[in-house]
Amino acid sequence: MTNRAHNFFAGPAVLPFSVLEETRDAVMNFANVGVSIMEISHRSKEFDAVIQDAERDALAIAGLSAQEYSVIFLGGGASLQFAMVPMNFMKTKADYLITGEWATKAAKEAKMFGAVNEAGSSKDKNFNYLPKSLKFSPDADYVHITTNNTIYGTEWKSVPDTGNVPLLADMSSDMFGVKREWSRYSFIYAGAQKNLGPAGVTMVIIKRAYLEAKANEQAPTMLKYKTHVEKVSLFNTPPVIAVYVLGRTLKWILKEGGLNAIEARNQKKAKIVYDVIDAYPMFYKGTVADKADRSIMNLTWNLPTPELEEKFVAEAKAKKMLGLKGHRSVGGIRASLYNACPMESVEVLAKFMEEFYNANK
Ligand SMILES: *Cc1c(COP(=O)(O)O)cnc(C)c1O
């Protein structure tokens, strides 16, 4: 489609064009039933197939079994998970890795349910690195990690060993963008609007044995994971369109070759932009202190002055490159290169960065 912009928004963010087309069709006539996806019961067999497929495809992408893991689709955004996680799994205390604004918000909610041990933090340097010396508590109920820090552009490449303590992760901004050792996690959540679909649905992957053994029974029905696992995300009306789009995006990931192909392409895309940053380090100043911590999803950098940053964003916008303004808490530039961001957009951005450097150095 010729009028499509180059989309670098951090979230909601770019979706595969073919998924948008499928969604347009489902909005007009879902599964040839003669009604819109918005006009049909969530308990119809056609929508049930959407949920079943999405669960199966998510597990297939991660290489997890349905015997061991359950996938559910919830409302409330990743932010609701900040509270639901401790409400369901905290007995006395939990370890949190404080690596950004979202991690901080997650820890804040947990404090309402018990003691939070900051097992590591990079707050002292405005989260521009990932903490390396970590102090886990052997008796913690769980360890909570944010695998990719959307605002600060850092990403855990390998996740620290937590021993026998269950590992729980907010993967909102790199879910299915990189390969992970999925079976190490007892619990994973991801707001869809970064890398999986539209806003309104959060994908949760839970180890069944962990849920059985550890979940608190004393929580409101809607806020218990068990409720949604038992009813396969149909305890109440789920956000049907959001689940549909997420489901089509999972199928797209599989069609593209699964996580091996997706990650390889994401690595290549990120390298194209980081290479330009590193070629002109006095002009494009990467915000992440240690290159090993750099995210391949959200790339963040500064220019010599705020005026140049404003000019960069404005000129990029005039060339149909959108969403490059950094988050308000760090400023500068942020390019989000999620799964559905085409290689062509990344090449256009890198070329623009070269031209902008030459014109303004
Ligand atoms: C965007 C984001 C969130 C918040 O997501 P909502 O769905 O808006 O609540 C949480 N964690 C991370 C890592 C994010 O990137």
The ligand as a Gaussian input file, in Angstrom:
#p B3LYP/6-31G(d) Opt

LIG

0 1
 C        3.993000      -0.554000      27.564000
 C        4.497000      -1.394000      28.680000
 C        3.717000      -1.662000      29.817000
 C        2.349000      -1.052000      30.031000
 O        1.429000      -1.588000      29.189000
 P       -0.141000      -1.208000      29.284000
 O       -0.739000      -2.256000      28.421000
 O       -0.281000       0.172000      28.753000
 O       -0.562000      -1.309000      30.695000
 C        4.246000      -2.486000      30.778000
 N        5.474000      -3.033000      30.652000
 C        6.251000      -2.793000      29.582000
 C        7.606000      -3.406000      29.494000
 C        5.789000      -1.960000      28.560000
 O        6.565000      -1.710000      27.494000

